[in-house]
Amino acid sequence: MMELNRNCKNILYKRLHKLLLGLAFTSITLTCYSQHKNFVVINSAMSEKELVEIAANIVPSPQQLRWQRLELTGFIHFGINTFTGREWGNGKEDPKIFNPKELDARQWVKVCKEACIKQVILTAKHHDGFCLWPTKTTEHSVKNSPWKNGKGDVVKEVADACREMGVGFGVYLSPWDMNNASYGTEAYNDFFINQLTELLTQYGKVDEVWFDGANGEGPNGKKQVYDFERWYAHIRKLQPQAVIAVSGPDVRWVGTETGHGREEEWSVVPMGKKNVSTAGSQTKADEAPAGDMTGQVLGSRDQLKDGDALKWYPAETDVSIRPGWFYHESEDKKVKTPEYLKEIYFNSVGRNGVLLLNIPPDKRGLLSDFDVSALKGWREKLDAIFAVNLLKEAKAIGAVKKIKPLLDDNDATHYLFPMKGNKNTVEMDLNEEKTFNVLLLQENITIGQRVEKFVLEYWGNNQWIKATEGTTIGFKRLLEFPTITASKVRFRIVSSRLKPALSEIGLYFNKESKKG
Ligand code: FUL
Protein backbone atom coordinates (compact mmCIF):
# COMPACT_ATOMS: atom_id res chain seq x y z
CA MET A 1 0.00 0.00 0.00
CA MET A 2 2.82 2.35 1.06
CA GLU A 3 4.62 1.44 -2.13
CA LEU A 4 1.51 2.22 -4.16
CA ASN A 5 1.16 5.60 -2.44
CA ARG A 6 4.74 6.50 -3.14
CA ASN A 7 4.27 5.59 -6.80
CA CYS A 8 1.13 7.70 -7.05
CA LYS A 9 2.94 10.62 -5.39
CA ASN A 10 5.82 10.25 -7.79
CA ILE A 11 3.50 10.31 -10.75
CA LEU A 12 1.69 13.34 -9.32
CA TYR A 13 4.98 15.19 -8.72
CA LYS A 14 6.11 14.38 -12.22
CA ARG A 15 2.86 15.64 -13.71
CA LEU A 16 2.99 18.83 -11.63
CA HIS A 17 6.60 19.38 -12.64
CA LYS A 18 5.69 18.92 -16.28
CA LEU A 19 2.78 21.33 -15.94
CA LEU A 20 4.95 23.99 -14.28
CA LEU A 21 7.63 23.55 -16.93
CA GLY A 22 4.95 23.86 -19.60
CA LEU A 23 3.62 27.05 -18.04
CA ALA A 24 7.10 28.53 -17.70
CA PHE A 25 7.87 27.66 -21.31
CA THR A 26 4.61 29.22 -22.52
CA SER A 27 5.31 32.39 -20.61
CA ILE A 28 8.88 32.56 -21.99
CA THR A 29 7.55 32.06 -25.50
CA LEU A 30 4.88 34.69 -24.94
CA THR A 31 7.42 37.18 -23.57
CA CYS A 32 9.76 36.57 -26.50
CA TYR A 33 6.91 36.89 -28.91
CA SER A 34 5.64 40.10 -27.37
CA GLN A 35 9.11 41.62 -27.48
CA HIS A 36 9.76 40.64 -31.05
CA LYS A 37 7.07 41.78 -33.42
CA ASN A 38 7.17 42.94 -36.98
CA PHE A 39 4.45 45.55 -36.46
CA VAL A 40 3.93 47.95 -33.54
CA VAL A 41 1.24 50.63 -33.26
CA ILE A 42 2.60 53.99 -32.08
CA ASN A 43 1.06 57.26 -30.90
CA SER A 44 1.89 60.94 -31.02
CA ALA A 45 2.73 61.09 -27.30
CA MET A 46 5.79 58.89 -27.80
CA SER A 47 9.19 60.55 -27.63
CA GLU A 48 11.84 60.07 -30.32
CA LYS A 49 13.82 57.95 -27.83
CA GLU A 50 10.85 55.62 -27.33
CA LEU A 51 10.20 55.36 -31.05
CA VAL A 52 13.84 54.58 -31.78
CA GLU A 53 13.79 51.83 -29.16
CA ILE A 54 10.60 50.34 -30.58
CA ALA A 55 12.02 50.47 -34.13
CA ALA A 56 15.24 48.77 -33.01
CA ASN A 57 13.29 45.83 -31.56
CA ILE A 58 11.10 45.20 -34.60
CA VAL A 59 12.08 42.04 -36.47
CA PRO A 60 11.03 40.19 -39.64
CA SER A 61 8.26 37.60 -39.67
CA PRO A 62 9.50 34.06 -40.48
CA GLN A 63 8.29 34.55 -44.09
CA GLN A 64 10.15 37.84 -44.39
CA LEU A 65 13.30 36.32 -42.93
CA ARG A 66 13.28 33.41 -45.37
CA TRP A 67 12.73 35.84 -48.24
CA GLN A 68 15.52 38.20 -47.14
CA ARG A 69 17.99 35.34 -46.95
CA LEU A 70 17.34 34.48 -50.61
CA GLU A 71 19.21 37.69 -51.61
CA LEU A 72 18.73 36.93 -55.32
CA THR A 73 15.38 36.31 -56.96
CA GLY A 74 14.46 36.16 -60.64
CA PHE A 75 11.57 37.65 -62.58
CA ILE A 76 10.28 36.03 -65.75
CA HIS A 77 8.24 38.40 -67.90
CA PHE A 78 6.68 36.25 -70.59
CA GLY A 79 3.29 36.36 -72.29
CA ILE A 80 1.38 37.84 -75.19
CA ASN A 81 3.71 40.89 -75.23
CA THR A 82 6.59 38.56 -76.12
CA PHE A 83 4.79 38.00 -79.44
CA THR A 84 3.59 41.55 -80.15
CA GLY A 85 6.86 43.21 -79.18
CA ARG A 86 5.05 45.49 -76.75
CA GLU A 87 5.72 46.28 -73.11
CA TRP A 88 2.05 46.75 -72.28
CA GLY A 89 -0.66 45.03 -74.28
CA ASN A 90 -4.24 46.25 -74.49
CA GLY A 91 -6.17 43.05 -73.84
CA LYS A 92 -7.39 42.80 -77.43
CA GLU A 93 -4.64 40.46 -78.62
CA ASP A 94 -5.64 37.22 -80.28
CA PRO A 95 -4.53 34.23 -78.13
CA LYS A 96 -3.57 32.53 -81.41
CA ILE A 97 -0.39 34.59 -81.63
CA PHE A 98 0.99 32.87 -78.52
CA ASN A 99 3.12 30.01 -79.81
CA PRO A 100 6.53 29.48 -78.15
CA LYS A 101 7.55 26.42 -80.15
CA GLU A 102 10.65 25.54 -78.10
CA LEU A 103 9.44 26.57 -74.66
CA ASP A 104 11.63 25.00 -71.98
CA ALA A 105 10.91 26.22 -68.46
CA ARG A 106 13.65 23.93 -67.14
CA GLN A 107 16.18 25.99 -69.11
CA TRP A 108 14.86 29.20 -67.48
CA VAL A 109 15.11 27.81 -63.98
CA LYS A 110 18.45 26.09 -64.58
CA VAL A 111 20.03 29.30 -65.90
CA CYS A 112 18.67 31.16 -62.87
CA LYS A 113 19.90 28.51 -60.47
CA GLU A 114 23.38 28.59 -61.96
CA ALA A 115 23.43 32.34 -61.36
CA CYS A 116 22.54 31.63 -57.67
CA ILE A 117 19.02 32.99 -58.08
CA LYS A 118 17.03 31.29 -55.32
CA GLN A 119 13.43 32.04 -56.31
CA VAL A 120 11.67 32.68 -59.63
CA ILE A 121 8.52 34.75 -60.14
CA LEU A 122 6.52 34.23 -63.31
CA THR A 123 4.12 36.79 -64.83
CA ALA A 124 1.11 34.46 -64.80
CA LYS A 125 -0.98 37.39 -66.07
CA HIS A 126 0.22 40.84 -67.12
CA HIS A 127 -1.92 43.96 -67.64
CA ASP A 128 -3.30 42.56 -70.95
CA GLY A 129 -5.16 39.88 -68.99
CA PHE A 130 -3.72 36.95 -70.97
CA CYS A 131 -3.29 33.97 -68.64
CA LEU A 132 -0.32 31.63 -68.93
CA TRP A 133 -2.32 28.81 -67.37
CA PRO A 134 -5.53 27.17 -68.72
CA THR A 135 -7.78 29.04 -66.35
CA LYS A 136 -11.50 28.46 -66.02
CA THR A 137 -12.01 32.18 -65.30
CA THR A 138 -11.54 33.54 -68.86
CA GLU A 139 -11.12 32.49 -72.47
CA HIS A 140 -8.14 34.83 -72.74
CA SER A 141 -5.48 32.23 -72.01
CA VAL A 142 -3.05 29.64 -73.34
CA LYS A 143 -5.93 27.19 -73.72
CA ASN A 144 -7.01 29.08 -76.85
CA SER A 145 -3.53 29.28 -78.30
CA PRO A 146 -1.90 26.89 -80.78
CA TRP A 147 0.88 26.18 -78.26
CA LYS A 148 0.66 22.47 -77.41
CA ASN A 149 -2.76 22.53 -79.13
CA GLY A 150 -4.19 24.52 -76.26
CA LYS A 151 -3.14 21.85 -73.75
CA GLY A 152 -0.10 23.67 -72.40
CA ASP A 153 0.36 25.28 -68.97
CA VAL A 154 3.35 27.60 -68.50
CA VAL A 155 2.65 28.07 -64.79
CA LYS A 156 2.81 24.32 -64.24
CA GLU A 157 6.01 23.93 -66.24
CA VAL A 158 7.76 26.67 -64.24
CA ALA A 159 6.40 25.45 -60.88
CA ASP A 160 7.53 21.88 -61.65
CA ALA A 161 10.99 23.00 -62.80
CA CYS A 162 11.43 25.09 -59.63
CA ARG A 163 10.40 22.20 -57.41
CA GLU A 164 12.69 19.79 -59.25
CA MET A 165 15.69 22.13 -58.93
CA GLY A 166 15.03 23.34 -55.39
CA VAL A 167 14.28 26.91 -56.42
CA GLY A 168 11.47 28.94 -54.84
CA PHE A 169 8.41 29.69 -56.96
CA GLY A 170 6.32 32.85 -57.12
CA VAL A 171 3.52 34.31 -59.22
CA TYR A 172 2.92 37.80 -60.56
CA LEU A 173 -0.79 38.36 -61.09
CA SER A 174 -1.57 41.80 -62.45
CA PRO A 175 -4.54 43.42 -60.70
CA TRP A 176 -4.95 45.67 -63.73
CA ASP A 177 -6.68 43.64 -66.45
CA MET A 178 -7.40 45.31 -69.77
CA ASN A 179 -9.27 42.30 -71.12
CA ASN A 180 -11.85 41.35 -68.54
CA ALA A 181 -15.32 42.83 -68.99
CA SER A 182 -16.00 42.89 -65.25
CA TYR A 183 -13.01 45.16 -64.60
CA GLY A 184 -14.21 48.31 -62.83
CA THR A 185 -17.05 46.53 -61.00
CA GLU A 186 -17.21 44.60 -57.73
CA ALA A 187 -17.50 41.36 -59.72
CA TYR A 188 -13.88 41.79 -60.81
CA ASN A 189 -12.69 41.32 -57.22
CA ASP A 190 -14.46 37.93 -57.18
CA PHE A 191 -12.95 37.08 -60.56
CA PHE A 192 -9.53 37.96 -59.16
CA ILE A 193 -10.12 35.78 -56.10
CA ASN A 194 -10.97 32.88 -58.42
CA GLN A 195 -7.75 33.42 -60.37
CA LEU A 196 -5.79 33.46 -57.12
CA THR A 197 -7.52 30.26 -55.99
CA GLU A 198 -6.46 28.47 -59.15
CA LEU A 199 -2.87 29.67 -58.92
CA LEU A 200 -2.57 28.92 -55.23
CA THR A 201 -4.19 25.48 -55.21
CA GLN A 202 -3.09 23.77 -58.42
CA TYR A 203 0.69 24.17 -58.46
CA GLY A 204 1.98 23.15 -55.03
CA LYS A 205 3.86 25.54 -52.79
CA VAL A 206 3.95 29.21 -53.81
CA ASP A 207 6.60 31.29 -52.05
CA GLU A 208 5.84 34.80 -53.29
CA VAL A 209 2.76 36.54 -54.70
CA TRP A 210 3.62 39.76 -56.51
CA PHE A 211 1.09 42.53 -57.05
CA ASP A 212 1.83 45.56 -59.08
CA GLY A 213 0.26 48.88 -58.08
CA ALA A 214 -0.65 49.86 -61.67
CA ASN A 215 -4.33 50.73 -61.82
CA GLY A 216 -5.37 51.86 -65.31
CA GLU A 217 -8.62 51.65 -67.20
CA GLY A 218 -10.21 48.37 -68.21
CA PRO A 219 -12.03 47.51 -71.47
CA ASN A 220 -15.08 49.59 -70.46
CA GLY A 221 -13.04 52.68 -69.52
CA LYS A 222 -13.56 52.14 -65.79
CA LYS A 223 -10.94 51.85 -63.08
CA GLN A 224 -11.08 49.17 -60.44
CA VAL A 225 -11.01 49.65 -56.69
CA TYR A 226 -8.85 46.70 -55.77
CA ASP A 227 -9.96 44.73 -52.72
CA PHE A 228 -6.42 44.15 -51.52
CA GLU A 229 -7.48 43.24 -47.96
CA ARG A 230 -9.62 40.39 -49.22
CA TRP A 231 -6.95 39.16 -51.58
CA TYR A 232 -4.30 39.19 -48.84
CA ALA A 233 -6.55 37.21 -46.50
CA HIS A 234 -7.16 34.68 -49.26
CA ILE A 235 -3.44 34.22 -49.90
CA ARG A 236 -2.74 33.85 -46.17
CA LYS A 237 -5.36 31.11 -46.05
CA LEU A 238 -4.17 29.18 -49.09
CA GLN A 239 -0.40 29.70 -48.93
CA PRO A 240 0.46 31.03 -45.46
CA GLN A 241 4.21 30.76 -46.04
CA ALA A 242 4.18 33.06 -49.08
CA VAL A 243 5.36 36.66 -48.90
CA ILE A 244 3.09 39.21 -50.60
CA ALA A 245 5.00 41.84 -52.58
CA VAL A 246 5.13 44.77 -53.57
CA SER A 247 1.59 46.12 -53.36
CA GLY A 248 1.47 43.78 -50.44
CA PRO A 249 2.07 43.70 -46.72
CA ASP A 250 5.37 41.80 -46.53
CA VAL A 251 7.74 43.26 -49.09
CA ARG A 252 8.05 46.90 -50.17
CA TRP A 253 9.05 48.27 -53.57
CA VAL A 254 12.39 50.02 -53.13
CA GLY A 255 11.08 52.95 -55.14
CA THR A 256 13.05 52.67 -58.37
CA GLU A 257 13.39 50.18 -61.24
CA THR A 258 17.06 50.97 -61.84
CA GLY A 259 18.45 48.22 -59.62
CA HIS A 260 20.16 50.77 -57.36
CA GLY A 261 18.61 50.96 -53.90
CA ARG A 262 19.12 53.61 -51.21
CA GLU A 263 22.48 54.00 -49.49
CA GLU A 264 20.58 54.35 -46.22
CA GLU A 265 17.97 51.59 -46.25
CA TRP A 266 15.91 50.92 -43.13
CA SER A 267 13.76 47.79 -43.07
CA VAL A 268 11.61 49.34 -40.33
CA VAL A 269 9.46 52.15 -41.71
CA PRO A 270 6.54 54.24 -40.49
CA MET A 271 3.19 53.17 -41.92
CA GLY A 272 -0.17 54.75 -42.34
CA LYS A 273 -1.09 58.46 -42.49
CA LYS A 274 0.08 60.64 -45.40
CA ASN A 275 0.14 57.92 -48.06
CA VAL A 276 1.77 59.15 -51.24
CA SER A 277 1.85 56.81 -54.21
CA THR A 278 3.34 57.19 -57.63
CA ALA A 279 1.13 58.54 -60.40
CA GLY A 280 -1.10 55.96 -62.08
CA SER A 281 -1.00 53.71 -59.05
CA GLN A 282 -3.80 53.00 -56.66
CA THR A 283 -3.66 55.74 -54.05
CA LYS A 284 -5.52 53.69 -51.48
CA ALA A 285 -2.94 50.89 -51.34
CA ASP A 286 -3.21 50.09 -47.66
CA GLU A 287 0.34 48.98 -47.40
CA ALA A 288 2.19 52.08 -48.60
CA PRO A 289 4.63 53.48 -46.05
CA ALA A 290 4.06 56.98 -44.71
CA GLY A 291 5.68 59.73 -46.73
CA ASP A 292 7.18 59.37 -50.17
CA MET A 293 8.15 55.74 -50.81
CA THR A 294 10.50 56.85 -53.56
CA GLY A 295 12.17 59.38 -51.22
CA GLN A 296 15.85 59.40 -50.32
CA VAL A 297 15.40 57.91 -46.85
CA LEU A 298 12.47 56.11 -45.26
CA GLY A 299 12.56 55.27 -41.58
CA SER A 300 15.26 57.64 -40.32
CA ARG A 301 15.00 58.78 -36.65
CA ASP A 302 12.98 61.89 -37.42
CA GLN A 303 10.65 60.04 -39.82
CA LEU A 304 9.58 57.37 -37.32
CA LYS A 305 6.85 59.61 -35.90
CA ASP A 306 5.26 60.09 -39.35
CA GLY A 307 3.05 57.01 -39.20
CA ASP A 308 0.46 55.30 -37.04
CA ALA A 309 2.64 52.23 -36.74
CA LEU A 310 6.17 50.97 -37.26
CA LYS A 311 6.63 47.89 -39.32
CA TRP A 312 9.31 45.55 -40.65
CA TYR A 313 8.79 46.22 -44.34
CA PRO A 314 11.95 45.39 -46.28
CA ALA A 315 12.88 46.58 -49.76
CA GLU A 316 12.82 44.57 -52.97
CA THR A 317 14.89 46.03 -55.80
CA ASP A 318 13.46 45.05 -59.17
CA VAL A 319 15.24 45.65 -62.45
CA SER A 320 15.35 44.05 -65.87
CA ILE A 321 18.49 42.65 -67.47
CA ARG A 322 17.29 44.47 -70.61
CA PRO A 323 15.81 47.95 -71.10
CA GLY A 324 12.29 46.43 -71.28
CA TRP A 325 10.59 43.88 -69.04
CA PHE A 326 9.56 41.70 -72.01
CA TYR A 327 11.87 40.28 -74.67
CA HIS A 328 12.48 42.39 -77.78
CA GLU A 329 15.00 41.26 -80.36
CA SER A 330 16.02 44.89 -80.89
CA GLU A 331 17.36 44.92 -77.31
CA ASP A 332 19.68 41.92 -77.71
CA LYS A 333 22.69 44.21 -77.78
CA LYS A 334 21.44 46.18 -74.80
CA VAL A 335 21.58 43.35 -72.28
CA LYS A 336 23.31 44.62 -69.12
CA THR A 337 26.98 43.66 -68.93
CA PRO A 338 28.37 41.41 -66.17
CA GLU A 339 30.21 44.46 -64.78
CA TYR A 340 27.02 46.51 -64.62
CA LEU A 341 25.10 43.60 -63.08
CA LYS A 342 27.83 43.41 -60.45
CA GLU A 343 27.24 47.12 -59.71
CA ILE A 344 23.55 46.37 -59.36
CA TYR A 345 24.29 43.50 -56.97
CA PHE A 346 26.37 45.81 -54.75
CA ASN A 347 23.66 48.48 -54.83
CA SER A 348 20.71 46.18 -54.15
CA VAL A 349 21.73 43.12 -52.11
CA GLY A 350 24.62 45.21 -50.78
CA ARG A 351 22.21 47.90 -49.67
CA ASN A 352 19.96 45.80 -47.48
CA GLY A 353 17.62 44.74 -50.29
CA VAL A 354 16.64 41.62 -52.17
CA LEU A 355 17.37 41.81 -55.89
CA LEU A 356 14.56 40.79 -58.25
CA LEU A 357 16.29 40.49 -61.61
CA ASN A 358 14.10 40.08 -64.67
CA ILE A 359 15.30 37.77 -67.46
CA PRO A 360 12.64 37.53 -70.22
CA PRO A 361 12.42 34.47 -72.49
CA ASP A 362 12.19 35.10 -76.23
CA LYS A 363 9.56 34.07 -78.80
CA ARG A 364 10.95 30.53 -78.92
CA GLY A 365 10.29 30.25 -75.19
CA LEU A 366 13.99 30.18 -74.32
CA LEU A 367 16.36 32.57 -72.57
CA SER A 368 18.58 33.99 -75.27
CA ASP A 369 22.36 33.44 -75.39
CA PHE A 370 22.87 37.16 -74.76
CA ASP A 371 21.15 36.97 -71.39
CA VAL A 372 22.60 33.58 -70.49
CA SER A 373 26.18 34.69 -71.05
CA ALA A 374 25.66 37.98 -69.18
CA LEU A 375 24.40 36.02 -66.18
CA LYS A 376 27.30 33.60 -66.38
CA GLY A 377 29.85 36.43 -66.53
CA TRP A 378 28.12 38.13 -63.61
CA ARG A 379 28.25 35.00 -61.47
CA GLU A 380 31.94 34.48 -62.25
CA LYS A 381 32.71 38.04 -61.16
CA LEU A 382 30.86 37.68 -57.86
CA ASP A 383 32.45 34.28 -57.16
CA ALA A 384 35.91 35.74 -57.81
CA ILE A 385 35.33 38.73 -55.51
CA PHE A 386 33.87 36.77 -52.61
CA ALA A 387 36.17 33.71 -52.87
CA VAL A 388 38.31 34.56 -49.81
CA ASN A 389 37.45 36.55 -46.72
CA LEU A 390 40.80 38.13 -45.86
CA LEU A 391 39.73 38.47 -42.23
CA LYS A 392 39.25 34.71 -41.75
CA GLU A 393 42.54 34.22 -39.87
CA ALA A 394 42.59 37.65 -38.24
CA LYS A 395 43.30 38.07 -34.50
CA ALA A 396 41.27 40.42 -32.33
CA ILE A 397 43.68 42.85 -30.72
CA GLY A 398 41.39 45.55 -29.26
CA ALA A 399 38.82 45.68 -26.48
CA VAL A 400 36.37 43.48 -28.37
CA LYS A 401 37.69 39.93 -28.45
CA LYS A 402 34.69 37.86 -29.54
CA ILE A 403 35.09 38.00 -33.28
CA LYS A 404 34.44 34.29 -33.97
CA PRO A 405 30.70 34.72 -34.65
CA LEU A 406 31.55 37.50 -37.10
CA LEU A 407 33.66 35.17 -39.22
CA ASP A 408 31.64 31.95 -39.24
CA ASP A 409 29.56 32.55 -42.41
CA ASN A 410 26.44 32.21 -40.29
CA ASP A 411 24.02 35.13 -40.27
CA ALA A 412 22.22 33.70 -37.23
CA THR A 413 25.20 34.11 -34.85
CA HIS A 414 26.38 37.52 -33.76
CA TYR A 415 28.33 39.65 -31.34
CA LEU A 416 26.24 42.18 -29.46
CA PHE A 417 28.45 45.28 -29.22
CA PRO A 418 28.21 46.73 -25.68
CA MET A 419 28.91 50.25 -27.14
CA LYS A 420 30.57 51.36 -23.89
CA GLY A 421 33.98 53.07 -24.10
CA ASN A 422 35.94 51.38 -26.86
CA LYS A 423 33.57 48.40 -26.94
CA ASN A 424 32.13 49.78 -30.15
CA THR A 425 35.28 48.85 -32.04
CA VAL A 426 36.77 45.61 -33.28
CA GLU A 427 40.46 45.87 -34.01
CA MET A 428 42.09 43.11 -36.02
CA ASP A 429 45.59 42.03 -36.89
CA LEU A 430 45.69 40.36 -40.31
CA ASN A 431 49.02 38.59 -39.52
CA GLU A 432 50.57 40.01 -42.69
CA GLU A 433 49.90 42.73 -45.25
CA LYS A 434 46.72 42.10 -47.23
CA THR A 435 45.22 43.94 -50.18
CA PHE A 436 41.49 44.65 -50.15
CA ASN A 437 38.82 46.97 -51.54
CA VAL A 438 35.46 45.44 -50.56
CA LEU A 439 33.79 45.45 -47.12
CA LEU A 440 30.93 43.08 -46.27
CA LEU A 441 28.80 43.58 -43.17
CA GLN A 442 25.70 41.86 -41.84
CA GLU A 443 23.46 42.44 -38.86
CA ASN A 444 21.52 39.62 -37.25
CA ILE A 445 18.12 40.99 -38.19
CA THR A 446 16.32 38.55 -35.89
CA ILE A 447 17.56 40.89 -33.16
CA GLY A 448 16.67 44.03 -35.15
CA GLN A 449 18.25 46.52 -37.54
CA ARG A 450 20.23 48.95 -35.42
CA VAL A 451 23.45 50.37 -36.89
CA GLU A 452 23.20 54.01 -38.00
CA LYS A 453 26.80 54.85 -38.81
CA PHE A 454 30.04 52.88 -39.10
CA VAL A 455 33.58 53.34 -40.31
CA LEU A 456 36.39 51.04 -41.45
CA GLU A 457 39.95 52.23 -40.82
CA TYR A 458 43.40 50.78 -41.50
CA TRP A 459 46.76 51.32 -39.90
CA GLY A 460 49.15 53.22 -42.18
CA ASN A 461 51.88 55.83 -41.59
CA ASN A 462 51.53 55.20 -37.84
CA GLN A 463 47.93 56.30 -37.68
CA TRP A 464 44.41 55.10 -38.33
CA ILE A 465 43.20 56.15 -41.76
CA LYS A 466 39.62 55.92 -43.00
CA ALA A 467 39.08 53.30 -45.72
CA THR A 468 35.32 53.65 -46.04
CA GLU A 469 32.22 54.51 -44.04
CA GLY A 470 28.48 54.13 -44.22
CA THR A 471 25.18 54.49 -42.45
CA THR A 472 22.83 51.48 -42.37
CA ILE A 473 23.83 47.79 -42.56
CA GLY A 474 20.70 45.66 -42.17
CA PHE A 475 20.77 42.14 -43.58
CA LYS A 476 23.75 42.90 -45.81
CA ARG A 477 25.91 45.89 -46.67
CA LEU A 478 28.62 45.88 -49.33
CA LEU A 479 30.98 48.76 -49.95
CA GLU A 480 33.70 49.04 -52.56
CA PHE A 481 36.49 51.56 -52.03
CA PRO A 482 39.95 52.39 -53.45
CA THR A 483 42.37 49.48 -52.96
CA ILE A 484 44.30 49.40 -49.67
CA THR A 485 47.20 47.28 -48.45
CA ALA A 486 47.53 47.00 -44.68
CA SER A 487 48.13 44.51 -41.89
CA LYS A 488 45.83 46.04 -39.25
CA VAL A 489 42.24 47.24 -39.55
CA ARG A 490 39.54 48.40 -37.19
CA PHE A 491 35.80 48.53 -37.61
CA ARG A 492 33.99 51.11 -35.52
CA ILE A 493 30.26 51.48 -34.95
CA VAL A 494 29.83 55.22 -34.55
CA SER A 495 26.14 55.21 -33.79
CA SER A 496 23.41 52.64 -33.26
CA ARG A 497 19.76 52.64 -32.17
CA LEU A 498 20.39 49.98 -29.52
CA LYS A 499 23.25 47.54 -28.95
CA PRO A 500 23.97 46.30 -32.46
CA ALA A 501 24.08 42.57 -33.25
CA LEU A 502 26.74 42.27 -35.93
CA SER A 503 26.66 38.84 -37.52
CA GLU A 504 29.33 38.97 -40.23
CA ILE A 505 32.28 41.06 -41.32
CA GLY A 506 34.44 40.42 -44.37
CA LEU A 507 37.17 42.05 -46.40
CA TYR A 508 37.62 41.02 -50.00
CA PHE A 509 39.65 41.96 -53.02
CA ASN A 510 38.08 42.74 -56.38
CA LYS A 511 41.00 42.60 -58.77
CA GLU A 512 38.93 44.27 -61.49
CA SER A 513 37.86 47.17 -59.29
CA LYS A 514 37.15 50.42 -61.10
CA LYS A 515 37.58 52.40 -57.89
CA GLY A 516 41.37 52.57 -58.13
C1 FUL B 1 5.37 47.56 -63.66
C2 FUL B 1 4.61 47.03 -64.87
O1 FUL B 1 3.79 48.01 -65.42
C3 FUL B 1 5.69 46.58 -65.81
O2 FUL B 1 5.20 46.18 -67.05
C4 FUL B 1 6.44 45.45 -65.12
O3 FUL B 1 5.61 44.33 -64.98
C5 FUL B 1 6.99 45.91 -63.76
C6 FUL B 1 7.66 44.85 -62.97
O4 FUL B 1 5.96 46.47 -63.00
O5 FUL B 1 4.64 48.34 -62.84
Residues whose N, C-alpha, C, O or C-beta is under 5 A from the ligand:
A	BS01	FUL	E87 D212 A214 W325
